[in-house]
Amino acid sequence: MVPLIELRGAIPYAVGFDLPLVPSYIVAVIGNMLPVPFIFLFARKILEWGKDKKFIGGFFRWCLEKGEKAGRKLESKAGRGLYWALLLFVGIPLPGTGAWTGTLGASLLNMDFKKSVLFVMLGVILAGVIMLLASLGVFGAIKLFA
């Protein structure tokens, strides 16, 4: 559940240390998804609350403006495929594209809660499969040459 690492670090760790893959994968997906509803429901409210506070206001305003600007850009490009774009954004394991960021974006865009959580979960599952296959390939190759 640690930001930036999440499932993208847990699965390679499990493969590298020969932990059971199926339970490790399930725990990684659940751990990655636990904060998602809270982020969706409360992140925007916290940012709105803090945007006019003395010490944190600038950062909170920047988060809101950047999130809304990026969200509108994505919305205009994706059109009706916005939820599929959310799934791919979360599912492609690159830095800064995880469930937390995708959920925050969905919240800032006022997307439907249930549908957003579903597509974020599908994205997390996709990211997990990609990380599992990549980890098996890398660690499998290391074991061949060790």
C-alpha angles and dihedrals in degrees: 000000000000111000115252092015104052114126091340089072100030097060097049087046091053092048094045093051095042095243117163105281103213097049090042091051092048093048091047092052093046092046091050092049099045096086095041099091091045092050091049095048101039112021097080091044091052092047091048091048094050101041093093098039118117103242103022101032097093094052093044092049089049091052092050095046094045092045094048093045093049090043094053090048091051091044092054093048098041098040109170091359093068094121091049088050088052090051092051093044090055095035100055104079103226126134112281096013102097136121094276094055093042092049092049089051092049090050093050090050091050091236120171110284100220095042092046093050090048093051092044089052091050088050091051090050090050092048089050093053091048092048092046093051092045092047093048089050095048097041091040089055091047091052091051092056097038 
